[in-house]
């Protein structure tokens, strides 16, 4: 089963790099296309065409990496699919039928249909691509949220899970704050991508108008969504974890002993044998307040639960602190960039432009760390409280087969990653000015 978990972890984490880009860049494509349609912005058409190309490369890579991942439900996780497929399969099918086809069809119109459709339809296609990308994210998160907090189901004889209410699954209260948090993470990443590209142009002393446009738009977007990542989406998502998955909360915070007025660990190294944090720095009583709104409230530690119910503590703890630490840095940098933009000093502050450029990869790290917390922190459950991960794998697939295919995925995805970076960097090197001359096709 370890090989199954490693293969799925690798394929899904690699795949998720690309939906971050599509969800984060889709609004920029739509808004620049709309401004170009209104005819009030001379550079909007070139900006829209430039980001449409980069969006399309992200979308194509996401499709290629998403298909093998979904096949694993039938190959490596057949027991999980057999037991829960009537529930989990519904939002996944809806994602394919409604969101994916909406996004892919109108992306084709956006890329190749400008000379063959009306300007109104061409502009509408950008908005529908935006809607499709965000709708796709919702259906995927709804499926995952059911695994975190199952609702709208009944158990049939033999333990098979049967769907009772698709509305309950889609309106799962756990799903909405989780989805909004994911969406804000993608938008913060999109903001830093746009700001970083703009900063590159300003530092290279080329594409000046586009560099200023992208840096300003990206910094403002990153600032707004970095704030929303912390409050309310991060706060409310954590509140759901506190109520529904308290053992995950304890692992996230490295809290081993139940305590009234629990402190918040800023840093520290969890030692599961000694059941303590090594060299911690605490903020007194803050964890109790954040979890329950009361500085004296009791927060249960890991020792309050059976050891077999603990998630992998170290991985959950470190991933959570990487996510939170990077999120704090993002907010600080974006706030500083916004301040300098307001004071008309951003475009000449080369040290900050370098910082925006160098920060571009790190929103991906933070997003991936957040999903590690979500999925690893749920262990040992594949469906929380209903089905353990050990019960979900395929009994007839040998570990050697899975390792062999994992090696194949590593090789193919390495080549795909190199190709992806080459295409993206080629578009950035060409710049929006060349895009304006060649068009989006």
Secondary structure, DSSP 8 states (H G I E B T S, - for coil): -HHHHHHHHHHHHHHHHHHHHHHHHHHHHHHHHHHHHHT--TTHHHHHHHHHHHHHHHHHHHHHHHHHHHHHHHHT-HHHHHHHHHHHHHHHHHIIIIIIHHHHHHHHHHHH-TTTS-HHHHHHHHHHHHHHHHHHHHHHHHHHHHHHS--SEEE-TTS-EEES-HHHHHT-HHHHHHHHHHHHHHHHHHHHHHHHHHHHHHHTT-SHHHHHHHHHHHHHHHHHHHHHIIIIIIHHHHHHHHHH-HHHHHHHHT--S-EET--EEEEEEEETTTTEEEEEEEETTHHHHHHHS-TT-EE--GGGS-GGG---HHHHHHHHHHHHHHHHHHHHHHHHHHHHHHTT-GGG-HHHHHHHHHTTTHHHHHHHHHHHHHHHTTTTEEETTTEEGGGTS-TTS-HHHHHHHHHHHHHHHHHHHHHHHHHHHHHHHHHHHHHHHH---
